[in-house]
Amino acid sequence: MLKRIKMVIVGTMATAMLCTNVYGYSNDFSHRSNVSFIEIIGNILGIGQTVETKDADHDFSMYDDIYYYEPENLSRYTKFSSKNPDIAPEDVIWLVNANLDRDFYTKSEKIKDTETMPLLVNKYNYLPSNYVPENLVYIEDDKQATAETAEAFKEMKENAEAEGIEINVVSAYRSIDYQKDLYKSYLKTDSKKVVDTYSARAGYSEHHTGRALDLASDDWDMDNFGDTEAGEWVRKNAWKYGFIVRYTEENKNITGYKSEPWHITYVGDEAAEIMHTKDIKSLEEYVEKYVKHKPLDYNNVNTETIEIENN
């Protein structure tokens, strides 16, 4: 019996689509991280292949089918996984790629493309000392943000007000010099370790980008914003306008900051929607999976039909 199988190949990811029924099945099979493509097909067609799962100690060289796998990070994957055995291999990979196996502010890199959207500024990626966004506009009173951020916030604010919700901007763009002075002022009362949990060092703040906004409700109390009706509204609706709540209780181990329900970041409509629909908890994860690496794209693939003889 002759079986025809079409293989769709993109990089190291392979997807096999059975074009005719095989023993009563007509399914799509994806080459996932625990079973190889050949093992799956061999098992179904009865040609002597055995399906085996990967060892519990995770030999990460066997996970190179994950599209965001980076071979040069193999030893780091293994080391990080051994220290964090409860983290799934696919999460280990993007976490290490994002440098989260390293201490904050170690081996940080200067951001080269400051115009990219979304722009990831965190404790591993800092902006040039002379960086100033080119398209700053006034958003509320004397506060500034990029034009697209201001436009998106204006729409969000108007729609919130239509529902009886008031949201106001407390802080927006900050210069690097301003952030340096702010950080120093906090050091007068708290240790550096504590300050790092609630304030960015100069050059490492999202506020430098003009895309981050700190919000408050009608009482202008930013610290309690998360407990207000306005805070709840923003949490549920910000993504519809291209914003994300950047620092949450869920992602504090990734961002290094305590929960800030008042801090929203403009990432654009596409990124915000993907993060919402796929329940991506941090911008770090999104950048690794959708900016630095691209998922399987069926609009740009090579196809090949192969034939397997089954007597």
C-alpha positions as CSV (number, residue, x, y, z in Angstrom):
1,M,0.0,0.0,0.0
2,L,1.5,3.4,-1.0
3,K,1.0,6.3,1.3
4,R,1.5,9.9,0.2
5,I,2.7,12.3,2.8
6,K,3.2,16.0,2.3
7,M,5.9,17.6,4.5
8,V,5.8,21.3,5.1
9,I,9.2,22.5,6.3
10,V,10.2,25.9,7.9
11,G,13.7,26.0,9.4
12,T,13.9,23.1,12.0
13,M,10.2,22.9,12.5
14,A,8.4,20.2,10.4
15,T,4.7,19.6,10.0
16,A,3.4,16.5,8.2
17,M,0.0,16.4,6.7
18,L,-1.4,13.0,5.7
19,C,-3.0,13.5,2.3
20,T,-4.9,10.2,2.3
21,N,-6.4,8.2,5.2
22,V,-3.8,6.0,7.0
23,Y,-5.5,3.1,8.8
24,G,-8.6,5.2,9.0
25,Y,-6.9,8.4,10.1
26,S,-6.8,11.7,8.3
27,N,-5.0,14.0,10.6
28,D,-2.3,16.7,10.9
29,F,0.8,15.9,12.9
30,S,3.2,18.5,14.2
31,H,6.8,17.8,15.1
32,R,6.6,18.7,18.7
33,S,9.3,18.7,21.4
34,N,8.6,15.2,22.8
35,V,8.3,12.9,19.7
36,S,10.1,13.1,16.4
37,F,8.3,13.3,13.1
38,I,9.8,10.0,11.8
39,E,8.9,8.2,14.9
40,I,5.3,9.4,14.6
41,I,4.9,8.4,11.0
42,G,6.8,5.1,11.5
43,N,4.5,4.1,14.3
44,I,1.3,4.9,12.3
45,L,2.5,3.2,9.1
46,G,3.9,0.2,11.0
47,I,7.4,0.4,9.5
48,G,9.4,-0.6,12.6
49,Q,9.8,2.8,14.2
50,T,9.3,3.1,18.0
51,V,7.9,6.2,19.7
52,E,10.0,7.3,22.6
53,T,9.6,10.3,24.9
54,K,12.5,12.4,26.0
55,D,14.4,11.8,29.2
56,A,13.2,13.5,32.3
57,D,16.6,15.2,32.8
58,H,16.0,17.2,29.5
59,D,18.7,16.8,27.0
60,F,18.1,20.2,25.4
61,S,19.9,19.3,22.2
62,M,16.8,17.2,21.4
63,Y,14.6,20.3,21.6
64,D,16.0,22.1,18.6
65,D,12.6,21.7,16.8
66,I,11.3,24.5,19.0
67,Y,11.5,27.5,16.7
68,Y,13.0,29.9,19.2
69,Y,15.7,27.4,20.3
70,E,19.2,28.9,20.0
71,P,22.0,26.3,19.8
72,E,24.6,28.6,21.3
73,N,22.6,28.6,24.5
74,L,22.5,24.8,25.0
75,S,24.7,24.7,28.1
76,R,22.8,27.6,29.6
77,Y,19.5,25.8,29.0
78,T,20.8,22.7,30.8
79,K,22.2,24.6,33.7
80,F,19.1,26.7,34.2
81,S,16.8,23.7,34.0
82,S,18.8,21.7,36.6
83,K,18.3,24.6,39.0
84,N,14.6,25.0,38.1
85,P,13.4,21.4,37.4
86,D,9.7,22.5,37.6
87,I,9.9,24.8,34.6
88,A,8.9,23.2,31.3
89,P,11.6,22.9,28.7
90,E,9.9,25.2,26.2
91,D,9.8,27.9,28.9
92,V,13.4,27.3,29.9
93,I,14.4,28.1,26.4
94,W,12.7,31.5,26.0
95,L,13.7,32.5,29.6
96,V,17.3,31.8,28.9
97,N,17.1,33.5,25.6
98,A,15.8,36.6,27.4
99,N,18.8,36.3,29.8
100,L,16.7,35.5,32.8
101,D,19.2,32.8,33.9
102,R,21.4,35.8,34.8
103,D,21.2,38.3,37.6
104,F,19.5,41.6,36.8
105,Y,21.8,44.3,35.4
106,T,24.5,41.8,34.5
107,K,25.7,41.6,30.9
108,S,23.2,44.2,29.9
109,E,23.2,45.3,26.3
110,K,22.7,48.7,24.7
111,I,19.6,48.8,22.5
112,K,20.6,49.5,18.9
113,D,17.3,49.8,17.2
114,T,15.3,52.3,19.3
115,E,12.5,52.6,16.7
116,T,11.3,49.0,16.8
117,M,7.8,48.2,18.0
118,P,7.4,47.0,20.6
119,L,10.6,48.3,22.3
120,L,11.9,46.1,25.1
121,V,13.6,48.1,27.8
122,N,14.3,46.1,30.9
123,K,17.1,45.2,33.3
124,Y,19.1,43.6,30.5
125,N,18.5,46.1,27.8
126,Y,19.2,49.8,28.2
127,L,18.9,52.9,26.0
128,P,21.8,55.1,24.8
129,S,22.6,58.0,27.2
130,N,21.6,60.6,24.7
131,Y,18.3,58.9,23.7
132,V,15.2,61.1,23.2
133,P,12.1,59.9,21.3
134,E,11.7,61.9,18.1
135,N,7.9,62.3,18.0
136,L,7.0,63.4,21.5
137,V,3.7,65.3,21.9
138,Y,1.9,66.6,24.9
139,I,-0.6,64.2,26.3
140,E,-2.0,65.8,29.4
141,D,-0.9,69.1,30.9
142,D,2.9,69.2,30.7
143,K,3.3,65.4,30.2
144,Q,4.7,64.0,27.0
145,A,4.4,60.7,25.1
146,T,5.0,59.5,21.6
147,A,2.4,60.6,19.1
148,E,1.0,57.0,18.6
149,T,0.9,56.5,22.4
150,A,-0.9,59.7,23.0
151,E,-3.4,59.0,20.2
152,A,-4.1,55.5,21.6
153,F,-4.5,56.8,25.1
154,K,-6.9,59.5,24.0
155,E,-9.2,56.9,22.5
156,M,-9.0,54.7,25.5
157,K,-9.7,57.6,27.9
158,E,-12.7,58.7,25.8
159,N,-14.2,55.2,25.8
160,A,-13.6,54.8,29.5
161,E,-15.3,58.1,30.2
162,A,-18.3,57.0,28.1
163,E,-18.6,54.1,30.7
164,G,-18.3,56.5,33.6
165,I,-14.6,55.7,34.3
166,E,-12.0,58.4,34.7
167,I,-8.3,57.7,34.1
168,N,-5.6,60.3,34.2
169,V,-1.9,60.4,33.4
170,V,0.4,60.9,36.4
171,S,3.7,60.3,34.7
172,A,4.8,59.7,31.1
173,Y,8.0,60.5,29.3
174,R,11.1,60.9,31.5
175,S,14.5,61.9,30.4
176,I,17.5,59.8,31.5
177,D,18.8,62.6,33.7
178,Y,15.4,62.9,35.4
179,Q,15.4,59.2,36.1
180,K,18.9,59.3,37.5
181,D,17.9,62.0,40.0
182,L,14.7,60.1,40.9
183,Y,16.6,56.9,41.5
184,K,19.1,58.7,43.7
185,S,16.4,60.2,45.8
186,Y,14.9,56.8,46.6
187,L,18.3,55.6,47.8
188,K,18.1,58.1,50.6
189,T,15.4,56.0,52.3
190,D,15.8,52.5,50.8
191,S,18.7,50.2,50.0
192,K,19.7,49.7,46.4
193,K,18.2,46.2,46.5
194,V,14.8,47.5,47.5
195,V,14.8,50.5,45.2
196,D,15.5,48.1,42.3
197,T,12.2,46.5,42.9
198,Y,10.2,49.6,42.3
199,S,12.4,52.1,40.3
200,A,14.4,51.6,37.2
201,R,18.0,52.8,37.0
202,A,18.8,55.6,34.5
203,G,18.7,54.3,30.9
204,Y,16.7,51.2,31.9
205,S,13.3,52.8,32.3
206,E,10.4,52.4,29.9
207,H,9.5,56.0,30.6
208,H,12.5,57.0,28.5
209,T,10.7,55.7,25.4
210,G,7.6,57.9,25.7
211,R,5.5,54.8,25.4
212,A,4.9,54.1,29.1
213,L,2.2,55.9,31.2
214,D,1.5,55.8,34.9
215,L,-2.2,56.2,35.6
216,A,-4.5,57.3,38.4
217,S,-8.3,57.5,38.8
218,D,-10.3,60.6,39.7
219,D,-8.6,60.7,43.2
220,W,-5.2,60.9,41.6
221,D,-3.9,58.2,44.0
222,M,-1.6,56.1,41.8
223,D,-0.6,53.6,44.5
224,N,-4.2,52.4,45.0
225,F,-5.1,52.5,41.3
226,G,-5.3,48.7,41.0
227,D,-8.1,48.6,43.6
228,T,-10.3,51.1,41.9
229,E,-13.0,50.6,39.2
230,A,-10.7,52.5,36.8
231,G,-7.8,50.1,37.5
232,E,-10.1,47.1,36.9
233,W,-11.3,48.7,33.6
234,V,-7.8,49.3,32.4
235,R,-6.7,45.7,33.3
236,K,-9.6,44.3,31.2
237,N,-9.5,46.8,28.3
238,A,-6.0,48.2,27.8
239,W,-5.1,45.6,25.2
240,K,-7.9,46.8,22.9
241,Y,-6.0,50.1,22.4
242,G,-2.5,48.6,22.0
243,F,-1.5,48.8,25.7
244,I,-0.4,46.2,28.2
245,V,-0.2,46.4,32.0
246,R,3.5,45.9,32.1
247,Y,4.4,45.0,35.7
248,T,2.1,42.4,37.4
249,E,2.2,40.1,40.3
250,E,2.5,37.2,37.9
251,N,5.5,38.4,36.0
252,K,7.5,40.1,38.8
253,N,10.2,37.4,38.7
254,I,10.6,38.1,35.0
255,T,10.6,41.9,35.1
256,G,12.2,42.3,38.5
257,Y,9.6,44.9,39.6
258,K,6.8,44.6,42.1
259,S,3.3,44.8,40.7
260,E,2.4,48.2,39.2
261,P,-1.2,48.1,38.0
262,W,-1.0,51.8,37.1
263,H,1.9,51.3,34.7
264,I,0.8,50.7,31.1
265,T,3.0,50.4,28.0
266,Y,2.1,51.0,24.4
267,V,3.2,48.0,22.4
268,G,0.9,48.4,19.4
269,D,-2.3,46.7,18.4
270,E,-0.8,43.5,17.0
271,A,1.4,42.7,20.0
272,A,-1.3,43.6,22.5
273,E,-3.8,41.4,20.9
274,I,-1.5,38.4,20.6
275,M,-0.4,38.8,24.2
276,H,-4.1,38.9,25.3
277,T,-5.4,36.0,23.2
278,K,-2.4,33.7,23.9
279,D,-2.2,34.7,27.5
280,I,1.4,35.8,27.3
281,K,2.3,37.3,30.7
282,S,5.3,39.5,29.8
283,L,6.7,41.6,27.1
284,E,9.9,39.6,27.5
285,E,8.2,36.4,26.4
286,Y,6.4,38.1,23.5
287,V,9.7,39.5,22.1
288,E,11.4,36.2,22.2
289,K,8.5,34.3,20.6
290,Y,7.2,36.9,18.1
291,V,10.0,39.5,17.4
292,K,13.4,37.8,17.7
293,H,11.9,34.6,16.4
294,K,8.9,34.0,14.3
295,P,6.4,31.1,14.7
296,L,5.6,28.8,11.8
297,D,4.3,30.8,8.9
298,Y,2.3,28.8,6.3
299,N,2.4,31.7,3.9
300,N,6.1,31.2,3.3
301,V,7.0,27.5,3.3
302,N,8.6,24.9,1.1
303,T,6.5,21.8,0.4
304,E,7.7,18.4,-0.6
305,T,5.6,15.2,-1.2
306,I,7.3,12.0,-0.3
307,E,6.1,8.4,-0.9
308,I,6.4,5.6,1.6
309,E,5.9,2.0,0.5
310,N,4.0,-0.2,3.1
311,N,3.7,-3.8,2.1
